[in-house]
Structures are given as structure tokens and as C-alpha cells.
Amino acid sequence: MKFQRILILVLVIFSVAVNAQEKSYKVRTIAFYNVENLFDTINNPNKYDDDRTPTGKDHWTSAIYKDKIKNMARVIADIGADVTGSAPDILGVAEIENEAVLVDLISDPQLKPFNYGIVHFESPDERGIDVALLYKKNIFTPLSFDNIPLHLKDDDGSNDYTRDQLLVTGILDDEQISFIVNHWPSRSGGEAASRPKREAAAALNKTIIDSLQKINADAKIISMGDLNDDPTNSSMKTVLKTKAKPHKAKGLDLYNPMEEMLKKGLGSLAYRDGWNLFDQIFFTANLLNKEDMTSYRYWQAHIYNKRYLIQKDGRYKGYPFRSYSNGNYTGGYSDHFPVYIYLIKEAK
């Protein structure tokens, strides 16, 4: 009898394994990349772009600009490709000057085959940089989009103009998902002194998410960006109340897979020989429900930090291989690594 029970158990396990192997899954890559001051060469009198012109401090020539575009396109084309064989389906970007640079970017031969669309608004940022969303037109259809301003004040009571938060809701394959692209205020003046501005940005992000969940409690929402804060800072843990463990994210909660990555010592940018994970992707808890795989669920989170993106020598050895250093173009990429997640569901 004991032998029979063991044999039956083996047969059951084998049957489950065979059935599991017969299932096929669809995987989508959602990514974010701070492309480090992607400016064109044209002087815009309404933007702080004087340095990024051929006669400016950075000697930003057409040749350098084209090389920067080529490098950014290479990185983007590679993100997630080891699993999907393709570039990201959805990509949030930060530190772009205008829509024209995005058109140049998606027109690069490395990205043109993916037929990307663009959602972009000009923001009032003092540096003249914006956020945007790129999407594969054959996979995602935007239904609505809006830029939500972040109203801040400096110590003297004057307006502190910063990046808007971009909200895009649309259909990814056959289901509705909302994406928020962020670039929160920097740590200029020190982390503590600038903290209230990032907490205000987090509060705005929460307001956007709450409004979507009020309309539909089961809304799938993915927020991404360069937050200039780590997953453990007050903007994330106190204001947004993100959860670090999947089993603790319930109902309308937000789950942040980057928190556990930070605890392992991983980062997306380096400063004074320390790593930060400012580039993050977090999302609503309903994307964690693995019991029903007929719609998209969260699968994995990663930092895209391949060897060619890492500085190989000198003072900043091991740091992200940025495109500008000490006033000179390096031929590098960005001072941030991209981050990305995979969504997965059963293929029909």
C-alpha cells in the first residue's frame, strides 16, 4: 500500500508538471530610464539649456548629440530583451528637453522597428527637463493622459518650478492599466532640507492613485520614476505607505519590489562611494494575485546594469558610465541605471 501511495503521488506530480509545461505565458517589460540631460543643440531662450549648445560650456555639438541618441537607443533596445527578445513595451523617461529629442530617439535604427509612440507634455521645470512615456503602438493604446503639476514654494515664498507628474491610462493588450511617470525634486541643499518637497511629490502621487482607485477599486496602477529618494525614505514609507513584502500588500496597498533590492545593497546610481536606489517602480497590490493568471501580474523586478554601462577605471570605477564628466563628453550613457519589471499572464 505504501508503495502504491508513493507511485500515485509521483504520477500526480508528473501530471501537474506536464500540464504546467503545456501552458504558455505572455511577458511584457515595463521600464524606466533617467537618460541624463538629453538636450538637443538648439538654444531655447525659455529654457536653461545654454550649456547644452555648440558654443556652451559643454560644447554640445551635433556629433555629440547624435552619439548620445545612439547610446540611449542601444540601452533601451536591450532592457528586458534577454527574456522577451524585444525592447520594453512601456518605457518612462526622465531628463529629456522636449518631444523633438524623443522623436530622434525612437527614430534611431535600433528602436525604429518597435514603432514607439510618445506621450509628453512640457513642464515648468527650472532646468528645462521633462518626463515622458514611450509605448509600443501595437501593444498599448492610450485612452487618456494628463500632466499634473506639483506646486512647491522656496524658502523665500517664491514658486519652485519642478517636473509635472505624467498620468497615462490605456489598454495594454486587452486590459486597462494606468502609468504614472515621475521625477521628484532633487536633494539640492541637503537631504533633510529638501525632504518636504519629495514628501509633497509623494503626496501628489498618492492623490493621483487614490483618485483612480476611487473610480475603480481594482484599477491596476504602476508608478515609476527617479524619485531622488530610496524605497525606505519617508516619502515612500510614511506618505505612500509602500509595502516591502508581497504578502503584506493587500487591498488598495502599494507594493515596492525595490525595497528588498536596496536592502541587498543594490542601487541605480552612486554618490560618494555609496549606492542609492532612486529609480523605482511600484504598483498596486492587485498585480500580485498569482491565483488568476488570465490577466497581467507582476513577475520580477531588475536593475539593468550590464558591464558596458559601468565605468571601468578612474575615480568613478564601478559607477554608472555617465555621458558627461568634468565638462567633457565621455561617450558614456547616463549617471543612472535603468530599472524594469516583467508583467506576465497566461497566453490565450
Residue pairs with C-beta under 8 A, 6 or more apart in sequence:
23 346
24 346
24 347
25 293
25 344
25 345
25 346
25 347
26 173
26 344
26 345
26 346
26 347
27 83
27 84
27 299
27 342
27 343
27 344
28 84
28 89
28 90
28 139
28 172
28 173
28 296
28 342
28 343
28 344
29 79
29 80
29 83
29 84
29 86
29 87
29 88
29 89
29 90
29 340
29 341
29 342
29 343
30 88
30 89
30 90
30 91
30 179
30 222
30 224
30 281
30 340
30 341
30 342
30 343
31 76
31 79
31 80
31 88
31 90
31 91
31 92
31 304
31 338
31 339
31 340
31 341
32 91
32 92
32 93
32 94
32 181
32 224
32 225
32 226
32 279
32 280
32 281
32 338
32 339
32 340
33 72
33 75
33 76
33 79
33 91
33 92
33 93
33 94
33 279
33 334
33 336
33 338
33 339
34 93
34 94
34 95
34 183
34 226
34 279
34 334
34 335
34 336
35 72
35 93
35 94
35 95
35 96
35 334
36 95
36 322
36 323
36 324
36 333
36 334
36 335
36 336
37 52
37 95
37 129
37 323
37 324
38 68
38 69
38 72
38 93
38 95
38 96
38 97
38 101
38 105
39 49
39 52
39 60
39 65
39 97
39 101
39 128
40 52
40 65
40 97
40 98
40 100
40 101
40 104
41 52
41 53
41 54
41 60
41 61
41 62
41 65
42 53
43 49
43 50
43 53
43 56
44 97
44 98
44 128
46 128
47 97
47 128
48 126
48 127
48 128
49 56
49 97
49 128
50 56
50 57
51 57
51 58
51 60
52 58
52 60
52 97
53 60
54 60
54 61
54 62
57 327
58 324
58 327
58 329
59 329
64 329
67 329
67 331
68 323
68 329
69 101
69 104
69 105
69 108
70 108
70 110
71 323
71 331
71 332
71 333
72 105
72 333
72 334
73 105
73 108
73 109
73 110
73 111
74 110
75 304
75 309
75 333
75 334
75 338
76 87
76 88
76 91
76 105
76 110
76 111
76 338
77 87
77 110
77 111
77 114
78 87
78 304
78 306
79 87
79 88
79 91
79 304
79 338
79 340
80 86
80 87
80 88
80 302
80 304
80 340
80 342
81 87
83 342
84 342
86 114
87 111
87 114
87 136
88 134
88 340
89 135
89 136
89 139
89 140
89 172
90 133
90 134
90 135
90 136
90 140
90 172
90 179
91 116
91 133
91 134
91 135
92 131
92 132
92 133
92 134
92 166
92 179
92 181
92 182
92 224
92 225
93 102
93 131
93 132
93 133
93 134
93 181
94 129
94 131
94 163
94 181
94 182
94 183
94 225
94 226
95 129
95 183
95 226
96 102
96 120
96 129
96 130
96 131
96 132
97 128
97 129
97 130
98 120
98 122
98 130
99 118
99 120
99 132
102 118
102 120
102 132
102 134
103 118
105 111
106 112
106 114
106 116
106 118
106 134
114 136
115 136
115 137
115 138
116 134
116 135
116 136
116 137
117 134
117 135
117 136
117 137
117 140
117 142
118 132
118 133
118 134
119 132
119 133
119 135
119 142
119 145
119 166
119 168
120 130
120 132
120 133
120 166
121 130
121 147
121 164
121 166
122 130
123 129
123 130
123 131
123 147
123 149
123 162
123 163
123 164
124 149
124 161
124 162
124 164
125 161
125 162
125 163
126 160
126 161
126 162
129 163
129 183
130 163
130 164
131 163
131 164
131 165
131 166
131 181
131 182
131 183
131 225
132 166
132 181
133 145
133 166
133 168
133 179
133 181
135 142
135 168
135 170
139 172
139 173
140 170
140 171
140 172
141 170
141 171
142 168
142 169
142 170
143 169
143 170
143 171
143 176
144 167
144 168
144 169
144 170
145 166
145 167
145 168
145 169
146 166
146 167
147 164
147 165
147 166
147 167
148 164
148 165
148 166
148 167
148 204
148 208
149 164
150 162
150 163
150 164
150 165
150 185
150 200
150 201
150 204
151 159
152 159
152 160
152 161
152 162
152 185
152 197
152 200
153 159
153 160
154 160
160 185
160 197
162 185
162 197
162 201
163 182
163 183
163 184
165 180
165 181
165 182
165 201
165 204
165 205
165 208
166 180
166 181
166 182
167 178
167 179
167 180
167 208
168 178
168 179
168 180
168 181
169 176
169 177
169 178
169 179
169 212
170 176
170 177
170 179
171 177
172 296
172 343
173 296
175 220
175 295
175 296
176 219
176 220
177 220
177 221
177 222
177 296
178 212
178 219
178 220
178 221
178 222
179 221
179 222
179 223
179 224
180 205
180 208
180 209
180 221
180 222
180 223
180 224
180 225
181 224
181 225
182 201
182 205
182 223
182 224
182 225
182 226
182 227
183 225
183 226
184 197
184 198
184 201
184 202
184 225
184 226
184 227
184 228
184 229
184 235
185 194
185 197
185 198
185 201
185 228
186 194
186 228
187 194
187 228
188 194
195 233
195 234
195 235
198 227
198 228
198 229
198 233
198 235
199 234
199 235
199 238
199 239
201 227
201 235
202 227
202 229
202 235
202 236
202 239
202 240
203 239
205 223
205 240
206 239
206 240
209 221
209 223
209 254
209 284
212 219
212 221
213 219
213 221
213 252
213 284
217 252
218 286
219 284
220 283
220 284
220 286
220 287
220 296
221 283
221 284
222 281
222 282
222 283
222 284
222 287
222 341
223 254
223 281
223 282
223 283
224 280
224 281
224 282
224 339
225 279
225 280
226 278
226 279
226 336
227 235
227 236
227 278
227 279
227 280
228 278
229 235
229 236
229 278
230 236
230 262
230 276
230 277
230 278
231 237
231 242
231 244
231 256
231 258
231 259
231 261
231 262
231 277
231 280
231 282
232 259
232 262
236 242
236 256
236 259
236 280
236 282
240 254
240 282
241 253
241 254
242 253
242 254
242 255
242 256
242 259
242 282
243 249
243 253
243 254
243 255
243 256
243 285
244 256
244 259
244 260
244 263
245 260
246 255
246 288
249 255
249 285
249 288
250 285
251 285
252 284
252 285
253 284
253 285
254 282
254 283
254 284
254 285
255 282
255 283
255 284
255 285
255 287
255 288
255 298
256 280
256 282
257 281
257 282
257 298
257 301
257 341
258 277
258 280
258 281
258 282
258 301
258 339
261 277
261 301
261 303
262 277
265 275
266 275
266 277
266 303
267 275
267 276
267 277
267 303
267 337
268 276
268 277
268 278
268 279
268 303
268 305
268 320
268 336
268 337
268 338
268 339
269 275
269 276
269 278
269 279
269 319
269 320
269 335
269 336
269 337
270 276
270 316
270 318
270 319
270 320
277 303
278 336
279 303
279 336
279 337
279 338
279 339
280 339
281 301
281 339
281 340
281 341
283 298
283 341
287 296
287 297
287 298
287 343
288 297
288 298
289 297
290 297
293 344
293 345
293 346
294 345
294 346
295 345
296 343
296 344
296 345
297 343
297 344
297 345
298 341
298 342
298 343
298 344
299 341
299 342
299 343
299 344
300 341
300 342
301 339
301 340
301 341
301 342
302 339
302 340
302 341
303 337
303 338
303 339
304 337
304 338
304 339
304 340
305 320
305 337
308 321
309 320
309 321
309 333
309 334
309 337
310 318
310 319
310 320
310 321
311 317
311 318
311 319
311 320
311 321
311 322
311 332
312 321
316 325
319 335
320 332
320 333
320 334
320 335
320 336
320 337
321 330
321 332
321 333
322 330
322 332
322 333
322 334
322 335
323 329
323 330
323 331
323 332
323 333
323 334
324 330
324 332
325 332
